[in-house]
């Protein structure tokens, strides 16, 4: 497959179909790190949602006993 450089942009090339690809390894690593950090943050948010739900259930049980 042949690639043509994109004028004015270092690390970007176009393939035969005109699809722009990033060939900069530093930028690819940075994007992967951002994605990993985003996924971790989303997991933390889901954990917090579950914890809040559990606390609500516990509070309901306590109030029912009173």
C-alpha positions as CSV (number, residue, x, y, z in Angstrom):
1,X,0.0,0.0,0.0
2,X,1.4,3.4,-0.9
3,X,1.1,6.5,1.1
4,X,1.3,10.2,0.2
5,X,2.4,12.8,2.8
6,X,-0.2,15.4,3.8
7,X,1.2,18.9,3.0
8,X,1.8,21.0,6.1
9,X,1.4,18.1,8.6
10,X,4.3,16.1,9.9
11,X,3.4,12.5,10.7
12,X,0.2,12.4,8.6
13,X,-0.2,10.4,5.4
14,X,-3.0,9.5,3.0
15,X,-3.5,6.0,1.7
16,X,-4.8,5.1,-1.7
17,X,-8.4,5.6,-0.7
18,X,-7.7,9.1,0.7
19,X,-7.9,8.0,4.4
20,X,-5.6,10.1,6.6
21,X,-3.4,8.1,8.9
22,X,-1.3,9.3,11.8
23,X,2.2,7.7,11.6
24,X,3.7,9.6,14.6
25,X,4.5,7.0,17.2
26,X,4.7,9.7,19.9
27,X,1.1,10.9,19.1
28,X,-0.1,7.3,18.9
29,X,1.3,6.5,22.4
30,X,-0.2,9.7,23.8
31,X,-3.6,8.8,22.3
32,X,-3.4,5.3,23.8
33,X,-2.5,6.8,27.2
34,X,-5.4,9.2,27.1
35,X,-7.8,6.4,26.2
36,X,-6.4,4.2,29.1
37,X,-6.8,7.2,31.5
38,X,-10.4,7.8,30.2
39,X,-11.3,4.1,30.7
40,X,-9.9,4.2,34.2
41,X,-11.9,7.3,35.1
42,X,-15.1,5.7,33.7
43,X,-14.5,2.6,35.8
44,X,-14.0,4.8,38.9
45,X,-17.3,6.6,38.1
46,X,-19.1,3.3,37.8
47,X,-17.7,2.1,41.1
48,X,-18.8,5.3,42.8
49,X,-22.3,5.0,41.3
50,X,-22.5,1.4,42.7
51,X,-21.2,2.6,46.1
52,X,-23.9,5.3,46.2
53,X,-26.6,2.9,45.3
54,X,-25.4,0.5,48.0
55,X,-25.5,3.3,50.6
56,X,-29.0,4.2,49.5
57,X,-30.1,0.6,50.0
58,X,-28.5,0.5,53.4
59,X,-30.1,3.7,54.5
60,X,-33.5,2.4,53.3
61,X,-33.0,-0.7,55.4
62,X,-32.1,1.3,58.4
63,X,-35.1,3.6,58.1
64,X,-37.4,0.6,57.7
65,X,-36.1,-0.8,61.0
66,X,-36.8,2.4,62.8
